[in-house]
Amino acid sequence: MLTDLAWLLVALPLAGAALLLLGGRLTDSFGPLLATALSWGSFLVGAAIFVSMLGSDPEARASSVELWDWVPAGSIDIAAGLLVDPLSMAFVLLVTFVGSLIHVYSLGYMEHDPDKRRFFAYLNLFVASMLLLVLADSYLLLFVGWEGVGLASWLLIGFWNHNPAYATAANKAFIVNRVGDVGLLLAMSIMLATFGTLDFAAVDGAVSGAGEGTLTAIGLLLLLAACGKSAQFPLQSWLGDAMAGPTPVSALIHAATMVTAGIYLVVRSHTIFEGAPNAQLAVVIVGAITLVYGAIVGCAKDDMKKALAASTMSQIGYMMLAAGLGPVGYAFAIFHLITHGFFKAGMFLGAGSVMHGMDDQVDMRRFGGLSTAMKITWVTFGLGWLAILGVPPFSGFWSKDKIIEAAFVGEGWRPWVFGLTALIGAGITAFYMSRLFFMTFHGKKRWTEDVHPHESPLTMTIPMMVLAVGSAFLGLALATVAPIGTWLEPVFGPVEPHEPVLPVPVLVAATLVVVAIGGIWAWLTYGRDEVPVVAPEGSALTRAARRDLYQDELNATLLQWPGLALTRGLVSVDADGIDGAGVGGLARLTERSSSWLRRAQNGYARTYALTMLSGVVVFLAALWVNN
C-alpha cells in the first residue's frame, strides 16, 4: 500500500536539512535547489497517497504505519508510528504544496543572501517537523514534531541575528511557546496516568471511562499549548515580532506551519473536548477574544507585515472558535485553515514582493499607487484580499462565512454572543485589510525619489500566481466539487443538520453588508482621501492598538516584574542568608580564629617555652582538681 511510504513525507525534507547543514559550503551551489526539489518530492508522495485514499471506502481511509518500538518501559509501551487519515492528509497536502511554493519563491527572494544554504536547510527542517507533527499517531511523537517546529521557527525568525532586535524577536517567540509547551507536557502526564497510553486511538477509546474533571484539566492544558503555537490569547504577543525573519518565513509560519499546529491539536483531540464541555467552551471564548483582538490591532499597524500578522491572529481565532463549537464546527475550522493557507501565503509573498521593489521598506504610509508599477503583485494580492474579506465567489466566502453560520447555532446566550462576535469581526477584517490594500496599491504615490518600484522576478511571481488561483477558486471547489466535510467525516463522524438562530440567507446578507461597510469606510479614509506620511497620534484606542493593546506591558507587569522580584529575593536569601549567615559566617569565624592563633606563632623560643609551661600548669591543675 502507498500509505506504507508515508515515512518518506518526513524523511525527504529532513534529509535535505541534514545534507545542507552537514555538507557545509560544499552544498552552497546546489543546496537551495536540492532543498526545493526534496520539498516537492514530499508533496508528490503526499499527492500519490491522497489519490490512493480516494479509491478506498471512507471507513478504510485511516491506516497506521508502524516505524519502531520506541518507549518500552514496564507496562507502558509506546511505539513510533504514523497515522495516515483524512485529517492528517489534509494538512500534509497544505504543508507540502504551499511550503514548496515558498521554497521556489525563496530562490528569488534570498538569491543574494550569502547564507541562503543555511536558510533553505531551516526551511526543510520546518516542513519536516510540521509533517511529523500532523502524521504522528501519538501525543508523544506529536510532541517531537511540536518541538521541531518551535526550533525551526526560532532559527528562521532570528536568521538575521546580527541585528539584536531580530535575535530578541526570535527569543521572544521561543520563550512564549515554551509556556504553551508546559501545558502539552502536563496534559500528556495526566493522560499517561489516567489512560496508561499516549496513542491517539487508545486515548480516544478510553475517554468515556474518565471523569469530567480529569478531561477538563487535560483539555485546558491542551488549549494552553494550542494558544502558544497558534498565537491565541493570552499567548499571542510573539506573533507580530516574528516578522523579523525573512518574508518567506512569515508566509510559512502564517500559512502552512506553526500557527496551524494549535488548531490541529484541538481538533485531533476532539473526543477529549467533547467529554469536557467547560474546556470546549474555553476554546470558543479564546477564539472569540483573539479574532477581535487581532482585528483591532490590525487596524492601527502601518508596517505591512505586522498588519498581516495581526490578520493571521484574527483568522486563527475564527478557526479556534469553530474548533470549540463541536461537531458542527470541526470541518469548517479545517476548511478555513486550508483556504487561509493559500490567500495568506499569497499576501505575505506579495508583501515580500513589495519590499523587493521598494528597497525593503514596510511602512505602508510610504507606498501608495503601486498598482501601476507592480501589476502582477497588485492582482495576486488583490485576489487574496477579496478572499479574506469573504467576497463571493472567492475562497473566504465559502469557509469563513460557514464559521459565522456555525457560531449562530445553539441555544441560550451562546449563539448570540459568539455569532455576533464573529459577524462584527468580519466587518473589522474588511476595514483593516482594505486599509492595507488601498494604502499600498492605490491613492497618491508617497515614496521618495530614490526609490524605484519594480516587479519581482518570475521565481517570486509564479508562486504568487498559483496561490492567487487557490485564493479565487479553492473555496468553491472544497464546498461543492469535493466537499471537505465529506472528506473529514471518517475522522469526526457524521454531522447532524443544525439550524442557526437566524436564517442562513439573513446571515449571508448581514455578513456581506458588514463587509461592504468596512471596505467602503477604508476606501473613503485611505483610498480616496490623502494619507499622511507621518501617522497622526489618533485616539486612545488607536495608540493602544499600535502597541498591541499593551500586551507586552501586561506580560511585564504580571510575569516579568514579579519574576524578577522573586529572583532578586531568592538571590538575596542565598547571598545574605545561606552564604552570609551559613557558609560565609563559618568562613569568617575560621578566618578570625586563625588570625588570633597566628599571633602566638612569632618565632621566639621564650614564647614557645612559656606556652609549654602554661600547658603543663593547666594539665597539673586539671589533675589536682580531679583528685
Summary of the structure (lengths in Angstrom):
residues: 627
radius of gyration: 30.4
end to end distance: 102.6
largest distance: 117.9
contacts: 2309
relative contact order: 0.08
helix: 76%
strand: 4%
